[in-house]
Amino acid sequence: MSGGDQEPGRYYVGVDVGTGSVRAALVDQRGVLLAFADQPINKWEPQFSHHEQSSEDIWAACCVVTKNLRETCWDKAGHFFDLPDFLSWKATGVTARSLCSLVCKWTYSAEKGWDDSFWKTIGLEDFVADNYSKIGNQVLPPGASLGNGLTPEAAKDLGLPAGVAVAASLIDAHAGGLGVIGADVRGHGLSCEGQPVTSRLAVICGTSSCHMGISRDPIFVPGVWGPYFSAMVPGFWLNEGGQSVTGKLIDHMVQGHAAFPELQAKAAARCQSVYAYLNSHLDLIKKAQPVGFLTVDLHVWPDFHGNRSPLADLTLKGMVTGLKLSQDLDDLAILYLATVQAIAFGTRLIIEAMEAAGHSVSTLFLCGGLSKNPLFVQMHADITGMPVILSREVESVLVGAAILGACASGDFASVQEAMAKMSKVGKVVFPRLEDKRYYDKKYKVFLKLVEHQKEYAAIMKGD
């Protein structure tokens, strides 16, 4: 949202460090210089024909000229929005921010508000001005009604009546958690039926996975984001664990295998997805043993893109042990299975970290693209030893977003009431407890993999 007449676009900063000064320019995509700033550099001559300059002074000068440019494409900005809040503003004309966006992404405290010292420390002290008007001084909990609802202009664009209620938003994964975690589980024989909602863990699994656990009191879990107050369910603290590129990792392992073209052809001949075909192929080759036992000699550490939770180590890499020379369809199917299991072991590791810090989890609620894969769901149940609940409506993120709208409209007294009425159990997948000993042993190997990886790194860094 711009406060000036300059058209939005992409701009670039060029910095030139010379002998006597640092110069910077703001240049647009046409190569037109829009703004210029310079700052002198200190020079010392300790003795004749000896000249010295300070690298720290040069860096400070670079900072000065860049800030001066920023005051030209920067000061003209009226507001800075996270995407959900931008969409809310477009719909209603209201600049109020969602507590979810500000707490999870913008370092806002639900209890204390903004921290002046933080913005000053990172050189963005101008955000403090005018009571934080540029980044939000009206903060609403998810589901709160915004202004007078849809503006006439937005209503026309959307094909809806003006004044339709619009809710303060949620980040997409948080909306998914909201859409499943409050489901009425009566009649399914689940232990969580008689337990508080804090015993439930929502896992939103797609390209990446997010593990959403809530608590009445703040719980600090090493390597897990949060606690964030009212960031998903109003009145509850949220901890958010995560695994980077889970769905993408499965694609990577399958599509990079030598047998992938054969898999594609056979799946297409049966009018199946490659993953449906792989699941049926695993059933064919398992023989008398359960499917999961096919990976007794093949183990995967899934952090090909670093670990988000609970190790919070971006330097970690993926690992596979137990490879053979053969590269047929059987090998591809088993590698796929081992990768799915590794992701489930990662979920188990996150749960253990959360429970060690004070959470008590008994049931998993899965949603997202990967939750449509029966093998992925069963492995999560078997490896965590917990029942997995799938919602009746597959698109749980959209249900969560609709719950917010239902609350904003006044049809429900609270988000919790709307959750209980609108979230429905579709299917319950129980763990195969008879396989527990096998998965406990594989989990020990899983933990050894990362332990060994760290040892290898230490060896290579040593003398």
NULO-882671 format. One record per residue (C-alpha): x, y, z. Coordinates in Angstrom, 1 decimal. Example, Ala and Ser with C-alpha at 12.3 -4.5 7.8 and 13.67 -1.06 7.14 Angstrom:
u = 12.3 | v = -4.5 | w = 7.8;
u = 13.7 | v = -1.1 | w = 7.1;
END
This chain:
u = 0.0 | v = 0.0 | w = 0.0;
u = 1.8 | v = 3.1 | w = -1.2;
u = 1.5 | v = 6.6 | w = 0.2;
u = 3.1 | v = 8.3 | w = -2.8;
u = 2.5 | v = 8.7 | w = -6.5;
u = 5.4 | v = 6.5 | w = -7.6;
u = 4.3 | v = 3.4 | w = -9.4;
u = 5.1 | v = 0.1 | w = -7.6;
u = 7.9 | v = -1.9 | w = -9.1;
u = 11.3 | v = -3.5 | w = -8.4;
u = 14.2 | v = -1.4 | w = -7.5;
u = 17.9 | v = -2.0 | w = -6.9;
u = 20.6 | v = -0.5 | w = -4.8;
u = 24.1 | v = 0.0 | w = -6.2;
u = 26.9 | v = 0.8 | w = -3.7;
u = 30.3 | v = 2.1 | w = -4.8;
u = 33.1 | v = 2.3 | w = -2.2;
u = 35.8 | v = 4.7 | w = -3.3;
u = 38.9 | v = 6.1 | w = -1.6;
u = 37.2 | v = 9.2 | w = -0.2;
u = 33.5 | v = 8.2 | w = 0.1;
u = 30.8 | v = 5.6 | w = -0.3;
u = 28.1 | v = 6.4 | w = -2.8;
u = 24.8 | v = 4.6 | w = -3.4;
u = 22.0 | v = 4.9 | w = -5.9;
u = 18.5 | v = 3.6 | w = -6.3;
u = 17.9 | v = 2.3 | w = -9.8;
u = 14.7 | v = 1.0 | w = -11.4;
u = 14.3 | v = -1.9 | w = -13.9;
u = 14.8 | v = 0.5 | w = -16.8;
u = 18.2 | v = 1.5 | w = -15.4;
u = 17.0 | v = 4.9 | w = -14.4;
u = 18.8 | v = 6.4 | w = -11.3;
u = 16.0 | v = 7.5 | w = -9.0;
u = 17.9 | v = 8.6 | w = -5.9;
u = 21.5 | v = 9.2 | w = -4.8;
u = 23.4 | v = 9.5 | w = -1.5;
u = 27.0 | v = 9.7 | w = -0.4;
u = 29.0 | v = 9.6 | w = 2.8;
u = 32.7 | v = 10.5 | w = 3.3;
u = 35.1 | v = 7.8 | w = 4.6;
u = 37.7 | v = 8.7 | w = 7.3;
u = 41.4 | v = 8.5 | w = 6.4;
u = 44.4 | v = 8.5 | w = 8.6;
u = 48.1 | v = 9.2 | w = 7.8;
u = 50.1 | v = 7.9 | w = 10.8;
u = 53.3 | v = 8.8 | w = 9.0;
u = 54.4 | v = 10.2 | w = 5.7;
u = 53.3 | v = 8.1 | w = 2.7;
u = 51.4 | v = 5.7 | w = 5.0;
u = 47.6 | v = 5.8 | w = 4.6;
u = 45.0 | v = 3.9 | w = 6.7;
u = 41.3 | v = 3.4 | w = 6.6;
u = 38.9 | v = 1.6 | w = 8.9;
u = 36.8 | v = -1.3 | w = 7.4;
u = 34.3 | v = -0.7 | w = 10.3;
u = 34.0 | v = 3.0 | w = 9.2;
u = 33.5 | v = 1.9 | w = 5.6;
u = 30.7 | v = -0.5 | w = 6.6;
u = 29.1 | v = 2.3 | w = 8.7;
u = 29.2 | v = 4.6 | w = 5.7;
u = 27.5 | v = 1.9 | w = 3.6;
u = 24.8 | v = 1.7 | w = 6.1;
u = 24.3 | v = 5.5 | w = 6.2;
u = 23.9 | v = 5.8 | w = 2.4;
u = 21.6 | v = 2.8 | w = 2.1;
u = 19.4 | v = 4.2 | w = 4.9;
u = 19.3 | v = 7.5 | w = 3.1;
u = 18.1 | v = 5.8 | w = 0.0;
u = 15.5 | v = 3.9 | w = 1.9;
u = 14.0 | v = 7.1 | w = 3.1;
u = 13.3 | v = 7.9 | w = -0.6;
u = 11.2 | v = 4.0 | w = -2.0;
u = 10.7 | v = 3.3 | w = 2.1;
u = 9.1 | v = 6.6 | w = 3.6;
u = 6.5 | v = 6.7 | w = 0.9;
u = 5.1 | v = 3.4 | w = 2.1;
u = 1.9 | v = 3.8 | w = 4.0;
u = 1.6 | v = 0.3 | w = 5.5;
u = 3.6 | v = -2.9 | w = 5.6;
u = 1.4 | v = -6.0 | w = 5.6;
u = 1.8 | v = -9.8 | w = 5.9;
u = -0.2 | v = -11.3 | w = 3.1;
u = -3.3 | v = -12.4 | w = 5.1;
u = -3.6 | v = -8.9 | w = 6.5;
u = -3.1 | v = -7.3 | w = 3.1;
u = -6.0 | v = -9.4 | w = 1.8;
u = -8.2 | v = -8.4 | w = 4.8;
u = -7.4 | v = -4.7 | w = 4.1;
u = -8.3 | v = -5.2 | w = 0.4;
u = -11.6 | v = -6.7 | w = 1.5;
u = -12.6 | v = -4.3 | w = 4.2;
u = -10.4 | v = -1.2 | w = 4.0;
u = -9.4 | v = -1.9 | w = 7.6;
u = -5.7 | v = -1.9 | w = 8.5;
u = -6.1 | v = -4.0 | w = 11.7;
u = -3.7 | v = -6.9 | w = 11.8;
u = -4.4 | v = -10.5 | w = 12.8;
u = -2.7 | v = -11.5 | w = 16.1;
u = -1.6 | v = -14.7 | w = 14.3;
u = 0.4 | v = -12.8 | w = 11.7;
u = 2.0 | v = -10.4 | w = 14.1;
u = 2.9 | v = -12.9 | w = 16.8;
u = 4.2 | v = -15.7 | w = 14.6;
u = 5.9 | v = -13.5 | w = 11.9;
u = 6.5 | v = -10.0 | w = 13.3;
u = 7.8 | v = -10.5 | w = 16.9;
u = 4.7 | v = -9.0 | w = 18.4;
u = 3.8 | v = -10.0 | w = 22.0;
u = 0.1 | v = -10.8 | w = 22.7;
u = 0.7 | v = -9.6 | w = 26.3;
u = 3.1 | v = -6.7 | w = 25.9;
u = 2.6 | v = -5.5 | w = 22.3;
u = 5.5 | v = -4.2 | w = 20.3;
u = 9.1 | v = -4.0 | w = 21.7;
u = 10.6 | v = -0.6 | w = 20.8;
u = 14.1 | v = -1.7 | w = 21.6;
u = 14.0 | v = -4.6 | w = 19.0;
u = 13.2 | v = -2.3 | w = 16.1;
u = 15.8 | v = 0.2 | w = 17.2;
u = 18.4 | v = -2.5 | w = 17.5;
u = 17.9 | v = -3.7 | w = 13.9;
u = 17.8 | v = -0.2 | w = 12.5;
u = 14.1 | v = 0.1 | w = 11.8;
u = 13.3 | v = 2.6 | w = 14.5;
u = 11.0 | v = 4.5 | w = 12.1;
u = 8.4 | v = 1.7 | w = 12.6;
u = 8.0 | v = 2.9 | w = 16.2;
u = 6.8 | v = 6.3 | w = 15.0;
u = 3.1 | v = 7.2 | w = 15.2;
u = 2.3 | v = 4.3 | w = 17.5;
u = 3.4 | v = 1.7 | w = 15.0;
u = 0.9 | v = 2.8 | w = 12.4;
u = 2.8 | v = 1.4 | w = 9.5;
u = 3.0 | v = -2.2 | w = 10.8;
u = -0.2 | v = -2.3 | w = 13.0;
u = -1.5 | v = -0.6 | w = 16.1;
u = -4.9 | v = -2.4 | w = 16.1;
u = -4.5 | v = -6.1 | w = 16.6;
u = -7.4 | v = -8.5 | w = 16.6;
u = -7.6 | v = -12.2 | w = 17.5;
u = -8.4 | v = -14.7 | w = 14.6;
u = -12.1 | v = -14.8 | w = 13.9;
u = -12.8 | v = -11.2 | w = 15.1;
u = -15.0 | v = -9.2 | w = 12.7;
u = -13.2 | v = -6.5 | w = 10.7;
u = -14.9 | v = -3.1 | w = 10.4;
u = -18.2 | v = -3.1 | w = 8.5;
u = -17.4 | v = -6.2 | w = 6.4;
u = -16.8 | v = -6.2 | w = 2.6;
u = -16.6 | v = -2.7 | w = 1.1;
u = -18.8 | v = -2.0 | w = -1.9;
u = -15.8 | v = -2.1 | w = -4.2;
u = -14.5 | v = -5.5 | w = -2.8;
u = -18.0 | v = -6.9 | w = -2.8;
u = -18.3 | v = -6.1 | w = -6.5;
u = -14.9 | v = -7.7 | w = -7.3;
u = -15.8 | v = -10.8 | w = -5.3;
u = -19.4 | v = -11.1 | w = -6.5;
u = -20.8 | v = -10.9 | w = -3.0;
u = -23.1 | v = -8.5 | w = -1.1;
u = -21.5 | v = -5.5 | w = 0.5;
u = -21.2 | v = -5.8 | w = 4.3;
u = -20.6 | v = -9.5 | w = 4.4;
u = -18.6 | v = -10.2 | w = 7.6;
u = -14.9 | v = -10.6 | w = 7.1;
u = -12.8 | v = -12.2 | w = 9.9;
u = -9.3 | v = -11.4 | w = 11.1;
u = -7.2 | v = -14.0 | w = 9.3;
u = -4.9 | v = -16.9 | w = 10.0;
u = -1.7 | v = -18.1 | w = 8.4;
u = -2.6 | v = -21.1 | w = 6.1;
u = -1.1 | v = -23.9 | w = 8.2;
u = -2.7 | v = -22.4 | w = 11.3;
u = -6.1 | v = -22.4 | w = 9.5;
u = -5.5 | v = -26.1 | w = 8.8;
u = -4.9 | v = -26.8 | w = 12.5;
u = -8.0 | v = -24.8 | w = 13.4;
u = -10.0 | v = -26.8 | w = 10.9;
u = -9.2 | v = -30.2 | w = 12.4;
u = -8.1 | v = -29.9 | w = 16.0;
u = -11.5 | v = -29.2 | w = 17.5;
u = -13.5 | v = -32.0 | w = 15.9;
u = -16.1 | v = -33.8 | w = 17.9;
u = -14.6 | v = -37.3 | w = 18.4;
u = -17.4 | v = -38.9 | w = 20.3;
u = -18.3 | v = -42.4 | w = 19.3;
u = -14.9 | v = -43.4 | w = 17.9;
u = -13.4 | v = -45.1 | w = 20.9;
u = -10.6 | v = -42.6 | w = 21.2;
u = -8.8 | v = -41.7 | w = 24.5;
u = -8.9 | v = -38.0 | w = 23.6;
u = -12.7 | v = -38.1 | w = 23.8;
u = -12.4 | v = -37.6 | w = 27.6;
u = -9.3 | v = -35.4 | w = 27.4;
u = -8.8 | v = -31.6 | w = 26.9;
u = -8.1 | v = -30.3 | w = 23.4;
u = -4.5 | v = -29.8 | w = 24.5;
u = -4.0 | v = -33.6 | w = 24.1;
u = -4.3 | v = -33.2 | w = 20.3;
u = -1.6 | v = -32.4 | w = 17.8;
u = -2.6 | v = -31.1 | w = 14.4;
u = -0.1 | v = -32.1 | w = 11.6;
u = -0.6 | v = -30.1 | w = 8.4;
u = 1.5 | v = -32.0 | w = 5.9;
u = 2.1 | v = -30.9 | w = 2.3;
u = 5.2 | v = -29.6 | w = 0.6;
u = 6.4 | v = -29.0 | w = 4.2;
u = 4.8 | v = -30.1 | w = 7.5;
u = 3.8 | v = -28.1 | w = 10.5;
u = 3.0 | v = -29.7 | w = 13.9;
u = 0.6 | v = -27.5 | w = 15.9;
u = 0.1 | v = -28.2 | w = 19.6;
u = -1.8 | v = -26.0 | w = 22.0;
u = -1.6 | v = -25.5 | w = 25.8;
u = -3.4 | v = -23.5 | w = 28.5;
u = -0.1 | v = -22.1 | w = 29.8;
u = 3.0 | v = -21.2 | w = 27.8;
u = 5.4 | v = -24.1 | w = 27.2;
u = 8.9 | v = -23.4 | w = 25.9;
u = 10.1 | v = -26.3 | w = 23.7;
u = 13.8 | v = -26.1 | w = 22.5;
u = 13.8 | v = -26.2 | w = 18.7;
u = 10.1 | v = -25.7 | w = 18.4;
u = 8.6 | v = -22.2 | w = 17.6;
u = 6.5 | v = -20.4 | w = 20.2;
u = 4.8 | v = -20.3 | w = 22.5;
u = 2.5 | v = -17.9 | w = 20.8;
u = -0.7 | v = -16.7 | w = 22.6;
u = -4.0 | v = -16.9 | w = 20.7;
u = -2.1 | v = -17.4 | w = 17.4;
u = -4.4 | v = -20.3 | w = 16.4;
u = -7.0 | v = -21.0 | w = 18.9;
u = -8.0 | v = -17.9 | w = 21.0;
u = -7.1 | v = -18.3 | w = 24.6;
u = -4.5 | v = -21.0 | w = 24.1;
u = -0.8 | v = -20.9 | w = 23.6;
u = 0.6 | v = -22.4 | w = 20.4;
u = 3.8 | v = -24.3 | w = 19.8;
u = 4.7 | v = -25.0 | w = 16.1;
u = 7.1 | v = -27.7 | w = 15.1;
u = 8.0 | v = -28.2 | w = 11.5;
u = 9.7 | v = -30.4 | w = 8.9;
u = 11.0 | v = -28.6 | w = 5.8;
u = 10.1 | v = -30.0 | w = 2.3;
u = 8.4 | v = -33.3 | w = 3.4;
u = 6.2 | v = -33.7 | w = 0.3;
u = 8.9 | v = -32.3 | w = -1.9;
u = 11.4 | v = -34.9 | w = -0.4;
u = 9.2 | v = -37.8 | w = -1.3;
u = 8.9 | v = -36.4 | w = -4.9;
u = 12.6 | v = -35.9 | w = -5.0;
u = 13.4 | v = -39.5 | w = -4.0;
u = 10.9 | v = -41.1 | w = -6.3;
u = 11.4 | v = -38.9 | w = -9.4;
u = 15.2 | v = -39.1 | w = -9.1;
u = 15.2 | v = -43.0 | w = -9.2;
u = 16.3 | v = -44.9 | w = -12.3;
u = 13.0 | v = -46.8 | w = -12.3;
u = 10.8 | v = -43.7 | w = -12.3;
u = 10.0 | v = -43.8 | w = -16.0;
u = 8.8 | v = -47.4 | w = -15.6;
u = 6.7 | v = -46.4 | w = -12.6;
u = 5.1 | v = -43.5 | w = -14.6;
u = 4.2 | v = -45.8 | w = -17.5;
u = 2.7 | v = -48.5 | w = -15.3;
u = 0.8 | v = -46.0 | w = -13.2;
u = -0.6 | v = -44.3 | w = -16.3;
u = -1.7 | v = -47.7 | w = -17.7;
u = -3.8 | v = -48.3 | w = -14.6;
u = -5.0 | v = -44.7 | w = -14.5;
u = -3.4 | v = -44.3 | w = -11.0;
u = -1.1 | v = -41.7 | w = -9.4;
u = 2.4 | v = -42.9 | w = -9.0;
u = 2.0 | v = -43.0 | w = -5.3;
u = -1.2 | v = -45.1 | w = -5.4;
u = 0.7 | v = -47.5 | w = -7.7;
u = 3.7 | v = -47.6 | w = -5.4;
u = 1.4 | v = -48.4 | w = -2.4;
u = -0.2 | v = -51.3 | w = -4.3;
u = 3.2 | v = -52.5 | w = -5.4;
u = 4.5 | v = -52.6 | w = -1.8;
u = 1.5 | v = -54.7 | w = -0.9;
u = 2.5 | v = -57.2 | w = -3.7;
u = 6.1 | v = -57.5 | w = -2.5;
u = 5.6 | v = -57.6 | w = 1.2;
u = 4.8 | v = -61.3 | w = 1.2;
u = 3.9 | v = -62.6 | w = 4.7;
u = 5.3 | v = -59.6 | w = 6.7;
u = 3.7 | v = -56.2 | w = 7.2;
u = 4.7 | v = -53.6 | w = 4.6;
u = 6.8 | v = -51.6 | w = 7.1;
u = 9.2 | v = -54.5 | w = 7.6;
u = 10.5 | v = -54.2 | w = 4.0;
u = 12.9 | v = -51.4 | w = 5.2;
u = 14.7 | v = -53.6 | w = 7.8;
u = 18.0 | v = -52.8 | w = 6.1;
u = 17.2 | v = -49.4 | w = 4.6;
u = 17.2 | v = -46.3 | w = 6.7;
u = 16.8 | v = -42.6 | w = 5.8;
u = 17.5 | v = -39.4 | w = 7.6;
u = 15.1 | v = -36.9 | w = 5.9;
u = 16.7 | v = -33.5 | w = 6.5;
u = 17.9 | v = -33.0 | w = 2.9;
u = 17.0 | v = -29.3 | w = 3.4;
u = 18.2 | v = -28.9 | w = 7.0;
u = 16.2 | v = -29.6 | w = 10.2;
u = 13.6 | v = -27.1 | w = 11.4;
u = 12.4 | v = -28.9 | w = 14.5;
u = 13.4 | v = -30.0 | w = 17.1;
u = 17.2 | v = -29.8 | w = 16.2;
u = 16.9 | v = -26.4 | w = 14.5;
u = 20.0 | v = -27.1 | w = 12.5;
u = 20.1 | v = -25.9 | w = 8.9;
u = 23.5 | v = -27.5 | w = 8.2;
u = 22.1 | v = -31.1 | w = 8.5;
u = 21.9 | v = -33.1 | w = 5.3;
u = 19.9 | v = -36.1 | w = 4.1;
u = 21.3 | v = -39.7 | w = 4.7;
u = 20.5 | v = -43.1 | w = 3.2;
u = 22.1 | v = -46.3 | w = 4.4;
u = 21.4 | v = -49.8 | w = 2.9;
u = 21.6 | v = -49.1 | w = -0.8;
u = 22.2 | v = -51.9 | w = -3.3;
u = 23.3 | v = -52.0 | w = -6.9;
u = 19.9 | v = -53.0 | w = -8.2;
u = 17.6 | v = -50.1 | w = -9.4;
u = 14.4 | v = -51.8 | w = -10.3;
u = 10.8 | v = -50.9 | w = -9.3;
u = 11.0 | v = -52.9 | w = -6.1;
u = 14.0 | v = -50.8 | w = -5.0;
u = 12.2 | v = -47.6 | w = -5.8;
u = 9.1 | v = -48.7 | w = -3.8;
u = 11.2 | v = -49.6 | w = -0.8;
u = 13.2 | v = -46.4 | w = -0.9;
u = 9.8 | v = -44.5 | w = -1.1;
u = 8.6 | v = -46.4 | w = 1.9;
u = 11.8 | v = -45.7 | w = 3.9;
u = 11.4 | v = -42.0 | w = 3.1;
u = 7.8 | v = -41.9 | w = 4.3;
u = 8.9 | v = -43.7 | w = 7.5;
u = 11.7 | v = -41.2 | w = 8.0;
u = 9.2 | v = -38.3 | w = 7.9;
u = 7.1 | v = -40.1 | w = 10.4;
u = 10.1 | v = -40.7 | w = 12.7;
u = 10.8 | v = -37.0 | w = 12.4;
u = 7.2 | v = -36.3 | w = 13.7;
u = 7.9 | v = -38.7 | w = 16.6;
u = 11.1 | v = -36.8 | w = 17.4;
u = 9.1 | v = -33.5 | w = 17.5;
u = 6.4 | v = -35.1 | w = 19.7;
u = 9.0 | v = -36.4 | w = 22.2;
u = 10.6 | v = -32.9 | w = 22.4;
u = 7.2 | v = -31.3 | w = 23.0;
u = 6.3 | v = -33.9 | w = 25.7;
u = 9.6 | v = -33.5 | w = 27.4;
u = 8.9 | v = -29.8 | w = 27.8;
u = 5.4 | v = -30.3 | w = 29.2;
u = 2.9 | v = -31.2 | w = 26.4;
u = 0.9 | v = -34.3 | w = 26.7;
u = -0.2 | v = -35.7 | w = 23.2;
u = -2.4 | v = -38.7 | w = 22.7;
u = -3.9 | v = -38.2 | w = 19.2;
u = -2.8 | v = -36.9 | w = 15.8;
u = -5.1 | v = -34.9 | w = 13.5;
u = -3.7 | v = -34.9 | w = 10.0;
u = -4.6 | v = -32.7 | w = 7.1;
u = -3.0 | v = -31.5 | w = 3.9;
u = -2.0 | v = -33.2 | w = 0.7;
u = 0.1 | v = -36.0 | w = 2.2;
u = -2.8 | v = -36.9 | w = 4.5;
u = -4.5 | v = -38.3 | w = 1.3;
u = -1.8 | v = -41.0 | w = 1.1;
u = -2.9 | v = -44.0 | w = 3.2;
u = 0.7 | v = -45.2 | w = 3.6;
u = 1.8 | v = -41.9 | w = 4.9;
u = -1.1 | v = -41.9 | w = 7.4;
u = -0.6 | v = -45.5 | w = 8.6;
u = 3.2 | v = -45.0 | w = 9.0;
u = 2.5 | v = -42.0 | w = 11.2;
u = 0.1 | v = -44.1 | w = 13.4;
u = 2.5 | v = -47.0 | w = 13.6;
u = 5.6 | v = -45.0 | w = 14.3;
u = 4.2 | v = -42.6 | w = 16.9;
u = 2.0 | v = -45.3 | w = 18.4;
u = -1.0 | v = -42.9 | w = 18.3;
u = -4.3 | v = -43.0 | w = 16.4;
u = -4.5 | v = -40.6 | w = 13.5;
u = -7.8 | v = -38.8 | w = 12.8;
u = -8.6 | v = -37.5 | w = 9.3;
u = -11.3 | v = -34.9 | w = 8.9;
u = -14.4 | v = -35.6 | w = 6.9;
u = -13.5 | v = -32.7 | w = 4.6;
u = -10.1 | v = -33.1 | w = 3.0;
u = -9.6 | v = -29.4 | w = 2.5;
u = -9.1 | v = -28.6 | w = 6.2;
u = -7.3 | v = -25.2 | w = 5.6;
u = -10.5 | v = -24.0 | w = 3.8;
u = -12.7 | v = -25.3 | w = 6.6;
u = -10.5 | v = -23.5 | w = 9.2;
u = -10.8 | v = -20.3 | w = 7.2;
u = -14.6 | v = -20.7 | w = 7.0;
u = -14.7 | v = -21.2 | w = 10.8;
u = -13.2 | v = -17.8 | w = 11.1;
u = -15.9 | v = -16.3 | w = 8.9;
u = -18.6 | v = -18.1 | w = 10.8;
u = -17.3 | v = -16.7 | w = 14.0;
u = -17.0 | v = -13.2 | w = 12.6;
u = -20.6 | v = -13.3 | w = 11.3;
u = -21.9 | v = -13.9 | w = 14.8;
u = -23.4 | v = -17.3 | w = 14.1;
u = -21.2 | v = -18.8 | w = 16.8;
u = -20.3 | v = -17.3 | w = 20.1;
u = -16.6 | v = -18.3 | w = 19.9;
u = -14.0 | v = -19.9 | w = 17.6;
u = -14.1 | v = -22.9 | w = 19.9;
u = -17.8 | v = -23.4 | w = 19.4;
u = -17.5 | v = -23.0 | w = 15.7;
u = -14.6 | v = -25.6 | w = 15.7;
u = -16.7 | v = -28.2 | w = 17.5;
u = -19.7 | v = -27.7 | w = 15.2;
u = -17.9 | v = -27.5 | w = 11.9;
u = -15.0 | v = -29.9 | w = 12.2;
u = -16.0 | v = -33.5 | w = 11.6;
u = -14.2 | v = -36.8 | w = 12.0;
u = -13.9 | v = -38.6 | w = 8.7;
u = -11.7 | v = -41.6 | w = 9.3;
u = -9.7 | v = -43.0 | w = 12.3;
u = -6.5 | v = -44.9 | w = 11.6;
u = -5.2 | v = -46.9 | w = 14.6;
u = -1.6 | v = -48.0 | w = 15.0;
u = -0.5 | v = -51.6 | w = 14.5;
u = 0.7 | v = -52.0 | w = 18.1;
u = 2.1 | v = -55.5 | w = 17.3;
u = 4.7 | v = -53.8 | w = 15.2;
u = 5.9 | v = -51.5 | w = 18.0;
u = 9.1 | v = -53.3 | w = 18.7;
u = 10.2 | v = -53.1 | w = 15.1;
u = 9.6 | v = -49.4 | w = 14.8;
u = 11.3 | v = -48.8 | w = 18.2;
u = 14.4 | v = -50.4 | w = 16.8;
u = 14.3 | v = -48.4 | w = 13.5;
u = 13.8 | v = -45.3 | w = 15.6;
u = 17.1 | v = -46.0 | w = 17.4;
u = 18.8 | v = -46.3 | w = 14.0;
u = 17.1 | v = -43.0 | w = 13.0;
u = 18.6 | v = -41.2 | w = 16.0;
u = 22.0 | v = -42.9 | w = 15.3;
u = 22.1 | v = -41.5 | w = 11.8;
u = 22.0 | v = -37.8 | w = 12.9;
u = 24.4 | v = -38.6 | w = 15.7;
u = 26.9 | v = -40.1 | w = 13.2;
u = 26.4 | v = -37.2 | w = 10.8;
u = 27.4 | v = -34.8 | w = 13.5;
u = 30.5 | v = -36.9 | w = 14.3;
u = 31.5 | v = -36.9 | w = 10.6;
u = 31.2 | v = -33.1 | w = 10.5;
u = 33.3 | v = -32.8 | w = 13.6;
u = 36.0 | v = -35.0 | w = 12.1;
u = 36.1 | v = -33.0 | w = 8.9;
u = 36.4 | v = -29.7 | w = 10.8;
u = 39.1 | v = -31.0 | w = 13.1;
u = 42.9 | v = -30.8 | w = 12.5;
END
